[in-house]
Every structure is written in C-alpha cells, then in structure tokens.
Amino acid sequence: DAVLTGRLSLGVVPSALAAVGEFLPRLREAFPQLSLRLRELSTSSLAQGLEDGELDLAVGYPAAPAMSGFACRPLYQEHSALIASQTHFRLPDAPQWECLRDYPLVLLTPEMQQRRRLNQQFELLGLQPSPLLEANSISGLGVMLEAGLGVSVLAENLADSRLGEGLVARRLPGEGETVGLLWRSGQQRSRRLNAVLELLRSLPHSAG
C-alpha cells in the first residue's frame, strides 16, 4: 500500500477528548506521515465543519439534531455524573437526579449540547434546578468546581486531571448518550479517511 500522507482534520466535542486521546497514539503509529489537525468544537460547529469540508471526521453525538444526515459509527456510551470537589462537597455513592435540589449548581451555558440534553432530562423528571453559575467551556467549569463553588452534571469521564484536581464523579441513573465517529455520507470517501476509519474499526471500545 502507498504511504498515507496529507492532513486529516478531526473535530471533537470537548467531553470526547479523553476517547480521542486513547486512539491518537495508534493513529500516529499506523500513519506516521499523516498530519493531524485536532479542533475542539461545539456540536453545531462540528456539523458545519463536516458540511463545509473543513473537517474530515468528527467525534460527537449522533443523536443531536445537527448531526442528522451524517454517516456514523458508534464508539461508546457517555454517562452523566454528579461532579464536585471532594474537599468541599460530600456526594452520595449512588446519587439520584432529585438530589440536584440539594446543591448549588454550576452548569454549562444553555446553548451547549450537553446542557440542552441536561435540560431535557430535567424536564422529563419534572425538575427545575436553577444554576448559580454557568460557563460556556468545560475548562471554565473546572475552575469553578475546583474552587468549590458548586456541583455540576457532566460526562463521567471528565472528572480527572482534564477537568481539575481533586474532583470526584458519581454516576447518575440513565442509559447514557452515544458518542460516535461522524463523516459526510453520500460521497466518495478519500483513501485517507477510509484508512483511518478502518484502523479505528479495529480498536477496542474502551473509552467511556
């Protein structure tokens, strides 16, 4: 086979960075001459990037309305969890959604896909929690959580050094949300994209 060269542009929702961190070394090992460009983007920006051809591949939420019409391969299930600083808050080992009423909440801003899903969950359960603080980035939220300003609901796999030191996660009930690979369908795929998809197909689904 000819050596794979050129650039692969990969867009990722912030909560999936951990999963991407797991497969990037394998990608580099398999295709050392392939240049990779990684962009952390919101769901709507991922959809726009794929549509415009600025992104070859995305890791995001296939069920999001913006992602309908794109080809998809599921990667893993992302589970929601209560996340807080363990020096400031004592979280129950097996929390229920109702216990959100007991804490000051620090959440993503309403336009973020994770927050939209969270609001749907609140509505489903008849909950109306009102956040004291909001941030439009996970790193911003991490700063607030580390400072002990409140408790958040985020993807379970974020409660490690990517979000902040000393944070603990307790999984909330629910089936979780599928995170998958997404690309433009109905067109000739490049040899580069085909090779990358074939490699990722062989990887174990360990993330999340």
C-alpha positions in Angstrom: 0.0 0.0 0.0 1.1 3.6 -0.6 2.1 5.6 2.4 -0.7 7.7 3.8 0.2 11.4 3.7 -1.6 14.8 3.7 -3.7 16.1 6.5 -6.7 14.7 8.5 -8.9 17.3 10.2 -10.6 15.9 13.2 -13.3 17.8 15.2 -14.2 16.7 18.7 -16.8 17.7 21.3 -15.0 18.6 24.5 -16.3 15.7 26.5 -14.9 13.2 24.0 -11.2 14.4 24.2 -10.4 11.5 26.5 -11.6 9.0 24.0 -9.6 10.7 21.2 -6.5 10.7 23.5 -6.8 6.9 23.5 -6.7 6.3 19.8 -4.4 9.1 18.6 -1.2 7.2 19.5 -2.4 4.3 17.4 -3.2 6.6 14.5 0.3 8.2 14.7 1.9 4.8 14.9 0.0 3.4 11.9 0.3 6.6 9.7 3.5 8.4 10.8 3.5 10.7 7.7 -0.2 11.7 8.1 -0.6 15.2 9.5 -3.4 15.6 12.1 -5.3 18.7 12.9 -7.5 18.5 16.1 -10.2 21.0 16.8 -12.3 21.1 19.9 -15.8 22.4 18.8 -19.4 22.6 19.7 -21.9 20.2 18.1 -23.3 22.8 15.7 -19.7 23.8 14.7 -18.8 20.1 14.1 -21.8 19.8 11.8 -20.9 23.0 9.9 -17.3 21.8 9.6 -18.3 18.5 8.1 -20.8 20.1 5.8 -18.2 22.6 4.5 -15.5 20.0 4.1 -13.3 21.8 6.7 -13.4 18.6 8.8 -12.8 15.1 7.5 -14.1 13.3 10.6 -15.8 14.3 13.9 -16.3 12.7 17.3 -19.6 13.8 18.7 -23.3 13.0 19.4 -25.1 11.2 16.5 -28.5 11.8 18.1 -28.1 15.6 18.1 -30.4 17.2 15.6 -27.5 19.0 13.9 -25.9 15.6 13.2 -28.8 14.0 11.3 -27.8 13.0 7.7 -24.1 12.3 8.5 -22.7 8.8 8.4 -22.0 7.4 11.8 -20.2 4.7 13.7 -20.9 4.4 17.5 -17.9 4.5 19.8 -19.1 4.3 23.4 -21.9 5.4 25.8 -21.3 8.6 27.7 -22.9 8.6 31.2 -23.9 11.7 33.2 -22.4 12.1 36.6 -22.5 14.5 39.6 -19.1 16.1 39.7 -17.7 18.2 42.6 -14.6 19.0 44.6 -14.3 16.3 47.3 -12.8 18.8 49.8 -16.0 21.0 49.5 -18.8 18.5 48.9 -19.8 15.1 50.0 -21.6 13.3 47.2 -23.7 10.2 47.7 -22.2 7.0 46.3 -25.3 6.3 44.1 -27.0 9.7 43.6 -30.5 10.1 42.2 -31.4 13.1 39.9 -33.6 14.5 42.7 -30.6 15.3 44.8 -29.6 18.1 42.5 -32.0 20.2 44.6 -29.6 19.9 47.5 -26.6 21.6 45.9 -25.6 24.9 44.4 -25.3 24.1 40.7 -22.5 25.1 38.3 -23.6 24.2 34.7 -22.7 24.8 31.1 -24.5 27.6 29.4 -27.9 26.8 27.7 -26.5 26.8 24.1 -24.1 23.9 24.8 -25.3 20.5 23.6 -24.6 18.8 26.9 -26.7 21.4 28.7 -29.5 21.0 26.2 -29.6 17.3 26.9 -29.4 18.0 30.6 -32.4 20.4 30.4 -34.4 17.7 28.5 -33.6 15.3 31.4 -34.7 17.8 34.0 -38.0 18.3 32.1 -38.5 14.6 31.8 -38.1 14.2 35.6 -40.1 17.3 36.5 -37.0 19.0 38.0 -36.4 22.8 37.7 -32.9 23.3 39.1 -31.5 26.8 38.6 -27.7 27.1 38.3 -25.9 29.7 40.4 -23.0 29.8 37.9 -22.7 29.0 34.2 -19.7 28.7 31.9 -19.5 28.1 28.1 -16.5 25.8 28.4 -15.6 22.7 30.3 -12.3 24.2 31.4 -14.2 27.3 32.8 -16.5 24.9 34.7 -13.5 23.1 36.0 -12.1 26.3 37.6 -15.4 26.9 39.4 -15.7 23.3 40.5 -12.1 23.2 41.8 -12.8 26.4 43.8 -15.7 24.6 45.5 -18.3 27.0 44.1 -20.8 24.2 43.4 -21.7 20.8 41.9 -22.0 20.1 38.2 -23.5 17.4 36.0 -21.2 16.4 33.2 -19.8 13.4 31.4 -18.5 10.9 34.0 -15.1 10.6 32.2 -14.3 14.3 32.8 -13.7 14.0 36.5 -10.0 13.7 36.3 -7.0 15.9 35.5 -8.6 17.1 32.3 -11.2 19.0 34.3 -9.3 19.8 37.6 -7.5 18.3 40.5 -9.4 16.7 43.4 -12.7 16.3 41.7 -14.9 13.2 42.2 -17.7 11.8 39.9 -20.8 9.8 40.9 -22.7 8.3 38.0 -26.4 9.3 37.8 -29.1 6.8 36.6 -29.8 6.5 32.9 -28.7 4.8 29.8 -26.3 7.5 28.7 -25.7 9.1 25.3 -24.0 7.5 22.3 -20.7 9.2 21.2 -19.6 8.2 17.7 -17.5 8.9 14.7 -19.3 11.1 12.1 -18.4 12.0 8.5 -20.2 13.1 5.3 -22.2 10.4 3.7 -23.3 10.0 0.1 -20.0 11.0 -1.5 -16.7 9.4 -2.5 -14.6 9.0 0.7 -10.9 9.8 0.4 -8.3 7.0 0.7 -7.1 8.8 3.8 -10.5 8.8 5.5 -11.1 5.1 4.5 -7.7 4.1 6.0 -8.4 6.0 9.3 -11.9 4.5 9.6 -10.6 1.0 9.0 -7.9 1.5 11.7 -10.5 2.8 14.2 -12.8 -0.1 13.5 -10.2 -2.4 14.8 -9.7 -0.6 18.1 -11.3 -1.9 21.3 -14.2 0.3 22.6 -12.5 1.1 25.9 -13.2 4.8 26.3 -16.2 5.9 28.3 
